[in-house]
């Protein structure tokens, strides 16, 4: 089985911690090289309250048939 993976992040006012950004870049590159991963999606939501943003991320992942959802919060 090949997996669809989504990385969802929630930068407040467009601001993200550099360590988080470095992790995401490295992890996405490794995921693209993994033959078990079919596709990778990214979603950025800058909205409040954060619980609504998380729920919206889940809805979008379901629409795309994502198997693994990683929320970076």
C-alpha positions, 0 to 999 in steps of 0.5 A: 500500500502506498500512502497519501500524506498531508502536512498541515501547519498553523502559522500565527500571522504568517510566523513560524519557528525556524526549527519547525520550518527546518523539520518540515523541509527535511521531513518532506524531502525524506517522504518524497524519496520514500517509495511507500508514499504516493503523494504529499500535500501541504496546507497552511491555515492562519485562522482563529480559534485554532480548534476550527483550523484543525477541524478544517485541516481534517476536512480537507485531508478527508476530501483528498483521501489522505492516509496520514495527517501530520499537524504542526502546531 
